């Protein structure tokens, strides 16, 4: 008795995986935007950690990236 092996079917479509990778890239970009602004000398305060890029832009970018990844997971595959 031989069983025919069915081709393995992925959970998502190709489009879902592309959107997921875009979302992960946007999240990574947000964390890259957050980095930096430190000081080598702990006695010196660097005002650069409170600029617009680190306080507003980077967290918003990360949240948008999370929204894109959630959309890619919830998007119905076309059958």
C-alpha positions as CSV (number, residue, x, y, z in Angstrom):
1,X,0.0,0.0,0.0
2,X,1.7,3.2,-1.2
3,X,0.6,6.5,0.0
4,X,1.0,9.5,-2.3
5,X,2.9,12.3,-0.7
6,X,1.2,15.6,-1.1
7,X,3.3,18.6,-1.7
8,X,3.9,20.5,1.6
9,X,1.6,23.6,1.7
10,X,2.8,26.7,3.4
11,X,0.6,28.4,6.0
12,X,0.8,31.8,4.2
13,X,1.0,32.9,0.6
14,X,4.1,34.4,-0.9
15,X,2.6,37.9,-0.6
16,X,2.2,37.4,3.2
17,X,5.8,36.5,3.6
18,X,6.9,39.5,1.6
19,X,4.8,41.8,3.7
20,X,6.1,40.1,6.9
21,X,9.7,40.7,5.8
22,X,8.9,44.3,5.0
23,X,7.5,44.7,8.5
24,X,10.5,43.2,10.1
25,X,12.8,45.5,8.1
26,X,10.7,48.5,9.3
27,X,11.0,47.4,12.9
28,X,14.8,47.0,12.5
29,X,15.0,50.5,11.0
30,X,13.2,51.9,14.0
31,X,15.6,50.3,16.4
32,X,18.5,51.6,14.3
33,X,17.0,55.1,14.5
34,X,16.9,54.7,18.3
35,X,20.5,53.8,18.7
36,X,23.3,56.2,19.5
37,X,23.4,59.5,21.4
38,X,25.4,58.1,24.3
39,X,28.5,59.5,25.9
40,X,31.8,57.8,26.6
41,X,32.3,59.9,29.7
42,X,29.5,59.2,32.3
43,X,30.1,62.7,33.8
44,X,29.2,64.4,30.6
45,X,25.5,64.8,29.7
46,X,24.6,64.6,26.0
47,X,21.4,66.4,25.1
48,X,21.3,64.5,21.8
49,X,19.4,61.6,23.4
50,X,16.3,63.7,23.6
51,X,16.1,64.8,19.9
52,X,13.1,64.2,17.7
53,X,14.5,61.2,16.0
54,X,14.9,59.1,19.2
55,X,11.8,60.3,21.0
56,X,9.2,60.5,18.3
57,X,10.3,59.1,14.9
58,X,11.9,55.8,16.0
59,X,9.1,54.5,18.3
60,X,6.5,55.5,15.7
61,X,8.5,53.5,13.1
62,X,8.7,50.5,15.3
63,X,4.9,50.6,15.9
64,X,4.2,50.9,12.2
65,X,6.5,47.9,11.6
66,X,4.5,45.9,14.2
67,X,1.3,47.0,12.5
68,X,2.6,45.8,9.1
69,X,3.6,42.4,10.6
70,X,0.2,41.9,12.2
71,X,-1.4,42.8,8.9
72,X,0.7,40.2,7.1
73,X,-0.4,37.5,9.6
74,X,-4.1,38.4,9.4
75,X,-4.3,38.8,5.7
76,X,-6.3,36.0,4.1
77,X,-4.5,33.9,1.5
78,X,-6.2,33.8,-1.9
79,X,-7.4,30.3,-2.8
